[in-house]
Amino acid sequence: MRPERSGVEEGSVLAMVLMAIAALLILGGALSALSLTEGLIARNQEQDAKLYYIAEAGIEAGVAALGCACDHESPLSGCLGGGGYSVQIVPAPGLPENHPYHEHIPQRLLEGQRLVVSEGSLKGRFMVMAVIVEAGENGAGALPGEFDEGHEESDVEEGVVIAEWINPWRL
């Protein structure tokens, strides 16, 4: 013999199953969106790292050019890692006030200093990096391995010393 049920209990199991399925669908959708977002974040971080190193390669090219000839002022450019860089070498006194990067690099250069500005580009993104460079203790004729006190080996290129790094920024 079957116990009698009231009309309220009929279909309550079906409603509970439907609510559980709806909760699982919402949870699955949220996890799917989260995994897509994490992938985008990882790709953006990879692009930012590549862009940073492309801009830094431009700085290295500019410092190397100054290491060969301290009076070098011609623009430089190159391609690297699917992107490119363009380098501007600015003599003292520095960037004019109407230059687009002046707000980021307002420093006035001392006599004998050069400003090396590198603009890296990769897939529509841009990053600018700059350093102030001056002749090493032995001038332009300094030998590799002879460094000023307090400078790391990587801060010197054939007698040229990086006096100051300026924080990079994105355009």
TIDRENMI-852677 format. One line per 8 residues: for each residue x, y, z of N, C-alpha, C. Coordinates in nm, 3 decimals, decimal comma, padded with zeros to 5 digits. Each point is the difference from the previous one (the first is absolute). Layout:
residues N
X Y Z X Y Z X Y Z; ...
end
This chain:
residues 171
00,080 -00,115 00,000 -00,080 00,115 00,000 00,087 00,125 00,000; -00,039 00,095 -00,079 00,075 00,123 -00,016 -00,057 00,110 00,086; 00,093 00,074 00,071 -00,055 00,111 00,077 -00,046 00,111 -00,093; -00,101 00,068 00,038 -00,051 00,109 -00,082 00,086 00,124 00,018; 00,022 00,070 -00,112 00,078 00,124 00,003 -00,093 00,117 -00,024; 00,044 00,110 00,058 -00,081 00,118 -00,028 00,046 00,060 -00,133; -00,072 00,090 -00,057 00,031 00,062 -00,129 00,127 00,083 00,003; 00,042 00,047 00,119 00,118 00,084 00,012 00,126 -00,083 -00,022
00,003 -00,124 00,044 00,119 -00,082 -00,010 00,024 -00,052 -00,141; -00,102 -00,007 -00,081 00,013 -00,053 -00,134 00,098 00,086 -00,081; 00,104 -00,058 -00,056 00,095 00,070 -00,086 00,108 00,076 00,076; 00,006 -00,012 00,133 00,102 00,073 00,075 00,140 -00,053 -00,030; 00,012 -00,130 -00,028 00,130 -00,057 -00,037 00,045 00,059 -00,133; -00,089 00,011 -00,092 00,032 00,058 -00,131 00,048 00,144 00,016; -00,066 00,077 00,084 00,040 00,140 00,022 00,139 00,006 00,063; 00,029 -00,089 00,095 00,131 -00,001 00,064 00,109 -00,038 -00,100
-00,028 -00,098 -00,087 00,097 -00,040 -00,102 00,023 00,115 -00,097; -00,105 00,069 -00,041 00,016 00,114 -00,091 00,081 00,112 00,065; -00,021 00,026 00,129 00,078 00,102 00,070 00,146 -00,041 00,010; 00,027 -00,127 00,024 00,139 -00,048 00,007 00,068 00,013 -00,136; -00,070 -00,034 -00,106 00,057 00,013 -00,135 00,027 00,147 -00,032; -00,093 00,088 00,036 00,020 00,143 -00,025 00,122 00,051 00,077; 00,017 -00,043 00,125 00,116 00,043 00,079 00,130 -00,051 -00,064; 00,000 -00,124 -00,049 00,119 -00,054 -00,065 00,030 00,073 -00,131
-00,103 00,037 -00,075 00,022 00,077 -00,124 00,058 00,138 00,030; -00,050 00,064 00,104 00,053 00,132 00,038 00,146 -00,013 00,044; 00,029 -00,102 00,080 00,137 -00,022 00,045 00,093 -00,032 -00,118; -00,046 -00,083 -00,092 00,080 -00,032 -00,119 00,025 00,122 -00,086; -00,101 00,085 -00,018 00,018 00,122 -00,077 00,099 00,094 00,065; -00,006 00,011 00,132 00,094 00,087 00,072 00,143 -00,052 -00,014; 00,018 -00,131 00,013 00,134 -00,057 -00,015 00,052 00,016 -00,142; -00,087 -00,014 -00,098 00,039 00,019 -00,139 00,044 00,145 -00,025
-00,077 00,096 00,051 00,037 00,141 -00,016 00,131 00,030 00,071; 00,020 -00,060 00,118 00,124 00,020 00,074 00,120 -00,054 -00,077; -00,014 -00,116 -00,061 00,114 -00,057 -00,075 00,030 00,084 -00,124; -00,102 00,054 -00,066 00,024 00,087 -00,114 00,072 00,128 00,043; -00,043 00,057 00,112 00,062 00,122 00,052 00,145 -00,025 00,038; 00,028 -00,112 00,064 00,138 -00,033 00,038 00,089 -00,013 -00,124; -00,053 -00,058 -00,106 00,077 -00,010 -00,125 00,033 00,136 -00,058; -00,097 00,090 00,003 00,024 00,136 -00,050 00,103 00,073 00,085
-00,008 -00,016 00,132 00,096 00,064 00,089 00,141 -00,053 -00,028; 00,012 -00,131 -00,018 00,132 -00,058 -00,029 00,056 00,052 -00,131; -00,083 00,010 -00,104 00,047 00,053 -00,129 00,041 00,146 00,013; -00,077 00,079 00,075 00,036 00,141 00,019 00,132 00,014 00,074; 00,022 -00,082 00,102 00,127 00,005 00,073 00,116 -00,040 -00,091; -00,022 -00,099 -00,085 00,105 -00,041 -00,093 00,032 00,113 -00,098; -00,103 00,066 -00,052 00,021 00,111 -00,093 00,072 00,116 00,070; -00,038 00,030 00,125 00,067 00,107 00,073 00,147 -00,031 00,024
00,031 -00,126 00,033 00,140 -00,039 00,021 00,079 00,013 -00,130; -00,057 -00,047 -00,111 00,067 00,014 -00,130 00,022 00,147 -00,034; -00,102 00,081 00,022 00,009 00,142 -00,030 00,109 00,067 00,083; 00,010 -00,036 00,126 00,103 00,055 00,088 00,139 -00,032 -00,056; 00,021 -00,125 -00,039 00,132 -00,040 -00,049 00,030 00,057 -00,138; -00,102 00,024 -00,081 00,022 00,066 -00,129 00,046 00,144 00,025; -00,068 00,071 00,091 00,040 00,138 00,031 00,140 00,001 00,061; 00,030 -00,097 00,085 00,133 -00,006 00,061 00,108 -00,030 -00,105
-00,034 -00,079 -00,102 00,095 -00,025 -00,108 00,034 00,130 -00,073; -00,099 00,087 -00,015 00,025 00,130 -00,060 00,096 00,083 00,085; -00,018 -00,006 00,132 00,093 00,071 00,090 00,140 -00,054 -00,019; 00,013 -00,132 -00,004 00,132 -00,062 -00,019 00,062 00,041 -00,133; -00,082 00,008 -00,105 00,052 00,043 -00,131 00,050 00,144 00,007; -00,077 00,087 00,068 00,042 00,139 00,013 00,126 00,015 00,082; 00,010 -00,075 00,110 00,119 00,007 00,084 00,120 -00,055 -00,076; -00,020 -00,106 -00,078 00,110 -00,056 -00,080 00,045 00,101 -00,106
-00,093 00,069 -00,063 00,037 00,101 -00,099 00,081 00,112 00,064; -00,039 00,040 00,122 00,076 00,104 00,070 00,135 -00,053 00,045; 00,008 -00,130 00,027 00,128 -00,060 00,038 00,099 00,004 -00,115; -00,051 -00,005 -00,123 00,087 00,007 -00,117 00,036 00,145 -00,034; -00,095 00,090 00,018 00,024 00,141 -00,031 -00,086 00,084 00,094; 00,063 00,064 00,096 -00,075 00,075 00,102 -00,082 00,114 -00,057; 00,028 00,043 -00,122 -00,077 00,109 -00,058 -00,110 -00,050 -00,093; -00,029 -00,129 00,004 -00,104 -00,059 -00,086 -00,136 00,059 00,038
-00,072 00,050 -00,100 -00,133 00,057 00,026 -00,104 -00,045 -00,101; 00,036 -00,086 -00,094 -00,096 -00,046 -00,101 -00,101 -00,096 00,062; -00,125 00,005 -00,046 -00,099 -00,096 00,050 00,037 -00,142 -00,041; -00,037 -00,094 00,082 00,024 -00,142 -00,026 -00,133 -00,072 00,002; -00,008 -00,112 -00,071 -00,121 -00,083 00,007 00,038 -00,144 -00,027; -00,087 -00,090 00,042 00,026 -00,141 -00,022 -00,125 -00,082 00,026; 00,004 -00,124 -00,048 -00,110 -00,094 00,020 00,048 -00,112 00,090; -00,091 -00,045 00,085 00,037 -00,104 00,096 -00,126 -00,065 00,054
-00,005 -00,133 -00,001 -00,108 -00,074 00,065 -00,140 00,035 -00,048; -00,016 00,028 -00,128 -00,132 00,035 -00,051 -00,038 00,145 00,020; 00,088 00,078 00,058 -00,025 00,143 00,023 00,117 00,081 -00,050; 00,009 00,121 00,045 00,110 00,085 -00,042 00,025 00,111 00,101; 00,112 00,066 -00,019 00,034 00,113 00,087 00,055 00,111 -00,086; -00,018 00,122 00,050 00,063 00,117 -00,060 00,066 00,076 00,113; 00,121 00,046 -00,026 00,082 00,062 00,104 00,035 00,142 -00,043; -00,013 00,090 00,094 00,039 00,139 -00,020 00,108 00,032 00,102
00,111 00,059 -00,046 00,108 00,040 00,089 -00,001 00,153 00,006; -00,016 00,052 00,121 -00,018 00,144 00,020 00,119 00,054 00,077; 00,068 00,102 -00,053 00,112 00,062 00,074 -00,052 00,098 00,106; 00,093 00,052 00,081 -00,035 00,102 00,100 -00,057 00,120 -00,075; -00,095 00,068 00,049 -00,055 00,001 00,135 -00,113 -00,099 00,024; -00,044 -00,077 -00,101 -00,106 -00,099 00,018 -00,118 00,027 -00,091; -00,113 -00,060 00,033 -00,120 00,014 -00,083 -00,058 00,140 00,013; -00,045 00,058 -00,112 -00,068 00,128 00,010 -00,135 -00,016 00,071
-00,051 00,108 00,057 -00,123 -00,007 00,078 -00,121 -00,043 -00,082; 00,001 00,023 -00,131 -00,115 -00,039 -00,083 00,010 -00,144 -00,051; 00,104 -00,073 00,039 00,016 -00,140 -00,043 -00,105 -00,086 00,073; -00,060 -00,098 -00,070 -00,105 -00,081 00,064 00,046 -00,077 00,124; 00,130 -00,030 00,012 00,049 -00,077 00,114 00,056 00,089 00,112; -00,008 00,132 -00,017 00,061 00,090 00,098 -00,059 -00,018 00,139; -00,129 -00,028 00,012 -00,059 -00,016 00,133 00,055 -00,122 00,072; 00,044 -00,101 -00,074 00,060 -00,119 00,060 00,150 00,016 00,023
00,064 00,084 -00,080 00,145 00,020 00,009 00,030 00,149 00,007; -00,031 00,063 00,112 00,023 00,145 00,007 00,143 00,037 00,035; 00,086 -00,099 00,026 00,136 00,029 00,044 00,076 00,081 -00,104; 00,078 00,091 00,048 00,092 00,073 -00,085 00,132 -00,075 00,006; 00,061 -00,017 -00,114 00,126 -00,074 -00,008 00,117 00,093 00,028; 00,102 -00,056 00,059 00,124 00,073 00,023 00,085 -00,010 -00,127; 00,097 00,087 -00,011 00,091 -00,004 -00,114 00,067 -00,137 -00,005; 00,004 -00,061 -00,117 00,062 -00,131 -00,016 -00,096 -00,116 00,018
-00,121 00,027 00,046 -00,099 -00,106 00,015 -00,086 -00,010 -00,126; -00,053 -00,118 -00,025 -00,093 -00,024 -00,110 -00,122 -00,071 00,058; -00,115 00,028 -00,057 -00,123 -00,069 00,035 -00,031 -00,099 -00,112; -00,015 -00,126 00,036 -00,036 -00,104 -00,096 -00,145 -00,039 00,028; -00,089 00,026 -00,097 -00,142 -00,029 00,013 -00,035 -00,108 -00,100; -00,055 -00,111 00,049 -00,039 -00,112 -00,086 -00,151 -00,020 00,009; -00,063 -00,006 -00,116 -00,143 -00,030 -00,007 -00,017 -00,137 -00,062; -00,048 -00,095 00,079 -00,024 -00,135 -00,050 -00,145 -00,015 -00,041
-00,024 -00,078 -00,104 -00,137 -00,024 -00,045 -00,019 -00,148 -00,029; -00,117 -00,051 00,034 -00,034 -00,140 -00,023 -00,150 -00,012 -00,008; -00,051 -00,038 -00,117 -00,143 -00,026 -00,021 -00,088 00,113 00,051; 00,033 00,122 -00,038 -00,082 00,114 00,036 00,022 00,055 00,140; 00,094 -00,056 00,074 00,033 00,049 00,133 00,135 00,071 -00,007; 00,018 00,099 00,087 00,124 00,076 00,000 00,051 00,018 00,142; 00,132 -00,003 00,016 00,063 00,028 00,128 00,123 00,086 -00,027; 00,020 00,100 00,085 00,115 00,088 -00,014 00,090 -00,019 00,122
00,130 -00,003 -00,027 00,100 -00,018 00,104 00,112 00,101 -00,030; 00,063 00,051 00,103 00,107 00,097 -00,022 00,110 -00,014 00,104; 00,121 00,036 -00,039 00,114 00,004 00,090 00,080 00,127 -00,028; 00,068 00,047 00,103 00,096 00,109 -00,017 00,137 -00,064 00,000; 00,079 00,031 -00,103 00,130 -00,063 -00,020 00,107 00,108 00,003; 00,114 -00,035 00,056 00,115 00,091 00,000 00,127 -00,080 -00,023; 00,106 00,069 -00,037 00,128 -00,067 -00,021 00,052 -00,054 00,132; 00,063 -00,116 -00,007 00,056 -00,060 00,119 00,122 00,076 00,049
00,060 -00,050 00,104 00,115 00,066 00,061 00,112 00,023 -00,100; 00,018 -00,097 -00,089 00,108 00,010 -00,099 -00,048 00,059 -00,132; -00,118 00,058 -00,002 -00,052 00,060 -00,123 -00,039 -00,106 -00,101; -00,011 00,040 -00,124 -00,044 -00,091 -00,106 00,100 -00,111 -00,026; 00,123 00,018 00,045 00,101 -00,102 -00,026 00,014 -00,104 00,109; -00,094 -00,003 00,094 00,009 -00,096 00,110 -00,009 -00,142 -00,054; 00,071 -00,089 00,064 -00,001 -00,140 -00,043 -00,111 -00,075 00,069; -00,058 -00,102 -00,068 -00,099 -00,083 00,068 00,065 -00,063 00,123
-00,071 -00,003 00,109 00,054 -00,057 00,122 00,053 00,105 00,095; 00,024 00,122 -00,047 00,042 00,109 00,088 -00,123 00,084 00,031; -00,053 -00,016 00,121 -00,126 00,063 00,033 00,018 00,101 00,111; -00,089 00,098 -00,002 -00,001 00,098 00,109 -00,042 -00,069 00,128; 00,041 00,056 00,111 -00,042 -00,050 00,131 -00,151 00,005 00,008; -00,062 -00,107 00,049 -00,144 -00,001 00,022 -00,084 -00,038 -00,120; 00,061 -00,024 -00,116 -00,076 -00,039 -00,118 00,019 -00,148 -00,025; -00,107 -00,067 -00,033 00,006 -00,142 -00,036 00,058 -00,013 -00,139
00,048 -00,119 -00,032 00,057 -00,023 -00,133 -00,103 00,025 -00,109; -00,126 -00,036 00,024 -00,104 00,017 -00,102 -00,036 00,147 -00,022; 00,041 00,090 00,089 -00,031 00,141 -00,014 00,102 00,075 -00,085; 00,098 -00,068 -00,052 00,106 00,068 -00,073 00,014 -00,062 -00,138; 00,013 00,084 -00,101 00,020 -00,045 -00,137 00,120 00,075 -00,056; 00,114 -00,066 -00,004 00,120 00,058 -00,062 00,028 00,143 00,048; 00,000 00,022 00,129 00,033 00,132 00,052 -00,117 00,092 00,016; -00,121 -00,047 -00,029 -00,120 00,080 00,019 -00,073 -00,056 00,121
-00,036 00,086 00,092 -00,065 -00,042 00,125 -00,145 00,044 -00,002; -00,090 -00,089 00,036 -00,140 00,038 00,018 -00,009 00,068 00,136; -00,025 00,129 -00,003 -00,003 00,078 00,123 -00,134 -00,014 00,072; -00,109 -00,014 -00,076 -00,132 -00,006 00,062 -00,098 -00,070 -00,092; -00,076 -00,095 00,056 -00,111 -00,063 -00,071 -00,126 00,079 00,032; -00,082 00,023 -00,099 -00,127 00,069 00,019 -00,110 -00,105 -00,015; -00,093 -00,004 00,094 -00,103 -00,104 00,000 -00,072 -00,007 -00,133; -00,020 -00,122 -00,053 -00,073 -00,014 -00,126 -00,148 00,033 00,016
-00,064 00,039 -00,106 -00,143 00,025 00,001 -00,059 -00,046 -00,131; -00,130 -00,029 00,003 -00,072 -00,044 -00,120 -00,073 00,117 -00,062; -00,010 -00,003 -00,131 -00,077 00,102 -00,072 -00,140 -00,051 -00,024
end
